Amino acid sequence: MAGKLFASIFLLFLSFLSVGTLRLVHAQKTWCVAKPSSSQSTLLENINFACSQVNCGVLQKGGVCYTPDNVINHASIAMNLYYQANGRNVWNCHFKNSGLLTVSDPSYGGCQYV
């Protein structure tokens, strides 16, 4: 009887611990960026998809995130805009395994990642 009680309390404790850990991880600010090893064609597909779903105006010529004008930079910004707009779920940064979650803010100069 004491063994069952101990096991039940232990399992209850573990469930509280895991829920608290999940909340802590979810509460931490994260960003989605392009994996440097991704192909140019995959990154272009990501830009086209993300920008068909969210406003990518910051990537337009003259926009605050236009420079540097290269595919990996533009893909990272577009992918992050999509990721942030869709609830910051892990699966919203998958992009055919070309997305990477980071806890380091990738903002630079005047380009602020949302």
N, C-alpha and C positions, 0 to 999 in steps of 0.2 A: 504494500500500500504506500509506504513512504517513498519507494522507488518510483512509482507511477506519479506521485505528487511532485517529486523532484523533477522528473522528466517533463511533466506538463508545465511547471514553472519555468524550466530552462527553455523549452520551446516558445513559450510566451515571451520571454526575455529576448530571444533571438529574433522573433517577429518584430518587436518594437525597435530593436537595434537596426534591423534591415530597413524598415520603413523610414527611420530617422536618417539613415545613410542615403537612401534614395532622395529624400527631400533635400538634403544638403547638396548632393550632386546636381539635382535639378535647379536648385536655387542659385548655383554659381553661374555667373555670366559666361557664355560660350559663344564662339563665332565659328562659322564654316568657311574654310578656304580651300583652294584647289591644291591637290597634291602635286608637288613639283615633277614627279615622275609621269604624270598624265600626258597623253598624246595631245597634240594641238587640235586634232579633229574632235576628240572627246570634249575638250574644253570649249570649242566653238559650239558644239551641240548643247553643252551646259548653259552657255550664254544665251543661245536662242531659246531654249526651254524656259530658263528662269525669267528672262525678260519678256516672255509671252505671258507670264503669270503675275509679275510685279513690275513696278515702275523703275526702270533703269536709267532714268534721266541723268543721274550723276555721271554716267559713263559717256554721255554725248560729248562731242567736241566742244570744249569750253566749259564742261562740267567740272565740279570740284574733284572728281575721281578719274578724270580722263587720262591724266598722266600718272605714271608712265603708261604710254600707249602700247601695251603688249597683251597677248592673249591670256597669260596666267594672271596678270593683275585684274583684267576685266572679268575673267571667269570667277576669280575669288570674290570680287565685289558682288557680281550678279548672284552667285551661289549663296553668299551670305544674306543678301536681301531676301531671297526666296526662303532660306532657312529661318530667318527671324520672323518673316511674315506668316509662316506656317507652324508656329508654336515651338520652335527650337527643339524639335524631336530629332533623335539620332537619325532616323530614316529620312528626314528632310535634308540631310547632308550626305547621303550615300552617292548619288549621281554616278551610278555604275562603277562604284568603288573609286571614284576620282576626287571625292571630298574628304576633308580632314577637319576634325573638330579641334579647336584650340581654346585654351583659357587665357592666352595672351592676346591682348587687344591689338589687332593688326592695323589700326588706324595710323595714318601718316599725314604730315603736313595739314592741309585743309580738308583732307578726305577722312571723314569720321565714319567708321563702320558702325551701323546702327546697333 
